Amino acid sequence: MGTTAKEEMARFWDKNTKSNRPLSPHVSIYKWSLPMAMSITHRGTGVALSMGVSLFGLATLLLPEQFPHYLAMVKSLSLGPALIYSAKFALVFPFSYHTWNGIRHLV
């Protein structure tokens, strides 16, 4: 008969305790570095891009009007240039960062 997961874990920890093996270091002991932050940001922008493309694709399937209609709606809001440029930056930053960081990684 097989053992349960709880019994296997108990056996594992008993064996580690008896043999005085060191525990794997916890993430909190690592000093933050630029490559670590860039890697985390790269993953975050990848997730954001995949979600954004998926939502845009879903919207094109489900929304009743064509894209020019929604673009005209946004233009009719008369948003200020600061808000428009901020929104453009928020859309472009994940794409450009993810692309250039991916190229850096490949090189």
Backbone as CSV, one residue per row, in Angstrom:
resi,resn,N_x,N_y,N_z,CA_x,CA_y,CA_z,C_x,C_y,C_z
1,MET,0.829,-1.188,0.000,0.000,0.000,0.000,0.870,1.247,0.000
2,GLY,0.417,2.281,-0.697,1.169,3.531,-0.796,1.004,4.384,0.452
3,THR,1.897,5.331,0.561,1.838,6.255,1.689,1.127,7.527,1.260
4,THR,0.660,8.259,2.243,-0.007,9.525,1.939,1.042,10.622,1.793
5,ALA,0.617,11.735,1.249,1.521,12.868,1.063,2.014,13.388,2.407
6,LYS,1.151,13.365,3.399,1.532,13.841,4.733,2.633,12.964,5.320
7,GLU,2.514,11.650,5.150,3.540,10.729,5.652,4.862,10.905,4.904
8,GLU,4.777,11.127,3.591,5.988,11.347,2.802,6.710,12.618,3.239
9,MET,5.955,13.673,3.484,6.565,14.928,3.929,7.203,14.764,5.303
10,ALA,6.534,14.051,6.197,7.103,13.805,7.527,8.406,13.023,7.406
11,ARG,8.410,12.008,6.544,9.633,11.224,6.337,10.758,12.092,5.766
12,PHE,10.411,12.945,4.828,11.396,13.833,4.218,12.019,14.760,5.247
13,TRP,11.177,15.399,6.082,11.709,16.341,7.071,12.482,15.620,8.165
14,ASP,12.055,14.437,8.543,12.819,13.656,9.527,14.215,13.346,8.992
15,LYS,14.289,12.920,7.734,15.576,12.605,7.122,16.466,13.844,7.051
16,ASN,15.894,15.002,6.682,16.680,16.235,6.624,17.157,16.676,7.993
17,THR,16.321,16.521,9.006,16.697,16.918,10.357,17.817,16.032,10.882
18,LYS,17.735,14.735,10.657,18.759,13.805,11.140,20.097,14.005,10.437
19,SER,20.083,14.347,9.174,21.337,14.489,8.427,21.903,15.908,8.486
20,ASN,21.251,16.830,9.202,21.698,18.218,9.364,21.941,18.922,8.034
21,ARG,21.092,18.679,7.080,21.208,19.354,5.794,20.762,20.811,5.940
22,PRO,21.428,21.727,5.227,20.994,23.136,5.308,19.703,23.335,4.522
23,LEU,18.903,24.255,5.004,17.675,24.594,4.296,17.996,25.527,3.139
24,SER,17.199,25.463,2.128,17.366,26.359,0.993,17.119,27.786,1.467
25,PRO,17.932,28.751,0.985,17.746,30.129,1.462,16.403,30.709,1.029
26,HIS,15.842,31.502,1.889,14.563,32.138,1.610,14.799,33.364,0.740
27,VAL,13.812,33.754,-0.022,13.937,34.874,-0.945,14.269,36.178,-0.213
28,SER,13.945,36.273,1.068,14.174,37.527,1.798,15.648,37.789,2.077
29,ILE,16.530,36.811,1.912,17.945,37.055,2.197,18.675,37.630,0.997
30,TYR,18.068,37.591,-0.185,18.737,38.090,-1.372,18.708,39.609,-1.411
31,LYS,19.834,40.199,-1.823,19.920,41.644,-1.981,19.355,42.006,-3.355
32,TRP,18.475,43.002,-3.404,17.879,43.399,-4.674,18.950,43.952,-5.591
33,SER,18.882,43.565,-6.850,19.832,44.046,-7.846,19.075,44.469,-9.100
34,LEU,19.769,45.187,-9.973,19.147,45.656,-11.200,18.680,44.506,-12.089
35,PRO,19.504,43.454,-12.317,19.008,42.349,-13.138,17.766,41.660,-12.560
36,MET,17.691,41.571,-11.234,16.520,40.954,-10.602,15.273,41.808,-10.863
37,ALA,15.413,43.119,-10.698,14.279,44.019,-10.933,13.866,44.009,-12.401
38,MET,14.856,43.955,-13.298,14.543,43.922,-14.729,13.836,42.626,-15.107
39,SER,14.237,41.525,-14.505,13.593,40.244,-14.788,12.137,40.245,-14.325
40,ILE,11.907,40.774,-13.137,10.545,40.834,-12.608,9.679,41.754,-13.477
41,THR,10.245,42.897,-13.884,9.506,43.826,-14.735,9.228,43.205,-16.097
42,HIS,10.192,42.451,-16.618,10.003,41.775,-17.908,8.837,40.789,-17.837
43,ARG,8.779,40.036,-16.763,7.668,39.090,-16.596,6.340,39.821,-16.452
44,GLY,6.356,40.920,-15.681,5.130,41.698,-15.490,4.621,42.308,-16.781
45,THR,5.539,42.860,-17.590,5.106,43.434,-18.857,4.632,42.345,-19.814
46,GLY,5.224,41.159,-19.742,4.758,40.049,-20.575,3.339,39.646,-20.231
47,VAL,3.053,39.579,-18.941,1.692,39.246,-18.500,0.722,40.350,-18.916
48,ALA,1.131,41.613,-18.728,0.260,42.733,-19.104,-0.015,42.735,-20.606
49,LEU,1.010,42.468,-21.412,0.814,42.443,-22.861,-0.109,41.311,-23.282
50,SER,0.065,40.140,-22.704,-0.793,39.015,-23.091,-2.238,39.269,-22.668
51,MET,-2.430,39.860,-21.495,-3.796,40.175,-21.065,-4.394,41.280,-21.943
52,GLY,-3.583,42.296,-22.287,-4.073,43.386,-23.122,-4.469,42.907,-24.509
53,VAL,-3.635,42.072,-25.119,-3.961,41.546,-26.454,-5.201,40.660,-26.386
54,SER,-5.299,39.858,-25.338,-6.474,38.988,-25.192,-7.748,39.812,-25.017
55,LEU,-7.687,40.846,-24.177,-8.868,41.692,-23.967,-9.238,42.463,-25.229
56,PHE,-8.223,42.952,-25.959,-8.502,43.668,-27.201,-9.148,42.734,-28.222
57,GLY,-8.633,41.532,-28.327,-9.218,40.551,-29.248,-10.637,40.183,-28.862
58,LEU,-10.876,39.998,-27.559,-12.213,39.687,-27.080,-13.171,40.848,-27.348
59,ALA,-12.658,42.073,-27.147,-13.494,43.255,-27.398,-13.877,43.361,-28.871
60,THR,-12.928,43.046,-29.766,-13.257,43.130,-31.192,-14.304,42.098,-31.588
61,LEU,-14.349,40.998,-30.879,-15.355,39.982,-31.170,-16.728,40.329,-30.597
62,LEU,-16.734,40.938,-29.411,-17.998,41.117,-28.692,-18.652,42.488,-28.850
63,LEU,-17.855,43.541,-29.084,-18.450,44.875,-29.180,-19.166,45.043,-30.517
64,PRO,-20.306,45.730,-30.516,-21.130,45.797,-31.733,-20.588,46.727,-32.813
65,GLU,-19.872,47.778,-32.459,-19.413,48.763,-33.447,-17.975,48.463,-33.881
66,GLN,-17.551,49.164,-34.944,-16.182,49.056,-35.435,-15.268,50.004,-34.653
67,PHE,-13.952,49.823,-34.797,-12.969,50.612,-34.053,-13.107,52.117,-34.260
68,PRO,-13.339,52.628,-35.476,-13.461,54.089,-35.649,-14.563,54.717,-34.795
69,HIS,-15.616,53.981,-34.549,-16.696,54.493,-33.703,-16.186,54.760,-32.282
70,TYR,-15.440,53.834,-31.727,-14.934,53.992,-30.365,-13.822,55.028,-30.302
71,LEU,-13.051,55.152,-31.354,-12.035,56.194,-31.425,-12.690,57.570,-31.438
72,ALA,-13.783,57.720,-32.176,-14.522,58.984,-32.200,-15.110,59.302,-30.825
73,MET,-15.538,58.271,-30.106,-16.065,58.486,-28.746,-14.979,59.042,-27.830
74,VAL,-13.778,58.503,-27.926,-12.677,58.985,-27.081,-12.314,60.414,-27.465
75,LYS,-12.294,60.718,-28.764,-11.986,62.087,-29.218,-13.045,63.073,-28.744
76,SER,-14.292,62.653,-28.657,-15.369,63.554,-28.237,-15.281,63.902,-26.745
77,LEU,-14.490,63.173,-25.994,-14.333,63.467,-24.562,-13.491,64.710,-24.322
78,SER,-12.758,65.174,-25.325,-11.894,66.367,-25.234,-10.952,66.286,-24.041
79,LEU,-10.230,65.203,-23.962,-9.261,65.024,-22.885,-8.040,65.901,-23.149
80,GLY,-7.403,66.370,-22.094,-6.244,67.238,-22.236,-5.032,66.489,-22.776
81,PRO,-4.059,67.235,-23.298,-2.873,66.600,-23.868,-2.074,65.799,-22.837
82,ALA,-2.042,66.253,-21.596,-1.288,65.531,-20.566,-1.878,64.135,-20.355
83,LEU,-3.194,64.041,-20.321,-3.840,62.747,-20.130,-3.670,61.857,-21.366
84,ILE,-3.743,62.463,-22.543,-3.580,61.696,-23.783,-2.162,61.129,-23.856
85,TYR,-1.148,61.961,-23.589,0.236,61.487,-23.654,0.537,60.466,-22.559
86,SER,-0.069,60.632,-21.393,0.102,59.644,-20.320,-0.493,58.298,-20.724
87,ALA,-1.655,58.331,-21.351,-2.292,57.089,-21.795,-1.477,56.428,-22.900
88,LYS,-0.945,57.234,-23.824,-0.100,56.681,-24.882,1.147,56.025,-24.298
89,PHE,1.760,56.703,-23.325,2.949,56.140,-22.682,2.607,54.836,-21.970
90,ALA,1.461,54.800,-21.291,1.051,53.583,-20.577,0.805,52.420,-21.537
91,LEU,0.404,52.715,-22.757,0.194,51.664,-23.750,1.501,51.222,-24.408
92,VAL,2.418,52.157,-24.628,3.645,51.854,-25.351,4.739,51.292,-24.443
93,PHE,4.805,51.718,-23.188,5.898,51.297,-22.312,6.020,49.787,-22.164
94,PRO,4.949,49.046,-21.853,5.126,47.595,-21.703,5.650,46.928,-22.975
95,PHE,5.161,47.348,-24.120,5.598,46.754,-25.385,7.077,47.037,-25.644
96,SER,7.475,48.320,-25.519,8.865,48.670,-25.816,9.818,48.072,-24.785
97,TYR,9.465,48.134,-23.508,10.350,47.569,-22.480,10.506,46.065,-22.679
98,HIS,9.411,45.377,-22.893,9.461,43.922,-23.042,10.274,43.539,-24.282
99,THR,10.102,44.281,-25.360,10.842,43.996,-26.587,12.342,44.211,-26.393
100,TRP,12.728,45.390,-25.884,14.157,45.696,-25.738,14.811,44.832,-24.672
101,ASN,14.106,44.511,-23.623,14.683,43.639,-22.594,14.826,42.210,-23.140
102,GLY,13.907,41.764,-23.976,14.038,40.465,-24.602,15.227,40.407,-25.545
103,ILE,15.450,41.478,-26.318,16.616,41.545,-27.201,17.897,41.550,-26.367
104,ARG,17.913,42.318,-25.283,19.079,42.351,-24.391,19.374,40.960,-23.855
105,HIS,18.336,40.246,-23.494,18.512,38.900,-22.956,19.081,37.965,-24.027
106,LEU,18.592,38.066,-25.246,19.080,37.206,-26.315,20.543,37.487,-26.653
107,VAL,20.924,38.772,-26.612,22.314,39.133,-26.922,23.211,38.608,-25.819
